[in-house]
Amino acid sequence: MEAKAYLRDLRISPRKVSIVLDLIRNKDVATAAGILANTPKAASLPVAKLLKSAVANAENNNGMDVSKLYVSQCFVTPARTAKRIQPRAQGRAFRILKRSSHVTLAVAEKQ
């Protein structure tokens, strides 16, 4: 049994979020929370909140034991990309892509 939590339209690039998710994949919840608290990345704070939400879902909705939980699945997919224009020399315009992410995190009990 898994308990999932979703974070939609996070205004951080999926590439940057995946670096943080790789640090906590298959770790127990206490270790993952400690790693996220001490990681100096912009995505670590929203991912830490998402981890707390997934643990709360597991405890309240599914009746799981919090001490046995681990991060069973976590991944990021691209969301909408906002397109902006940056004026450049000689009347040219360069495109700036402001990328967003959808993050999914699941926790499960260890057997």
Secondary structure, DSSP 8 states (H G I E B T S, - for coil): -EEEEEEEEESS-HHHHHHHHHHHTT-BHHHHHHHHHT---TTHHHHHHHHHHHHHHHHHHS---GGGEEEEEEEEEEEEEEEEEEE-GGG-EEEEEEEEEEEEEEEEE--
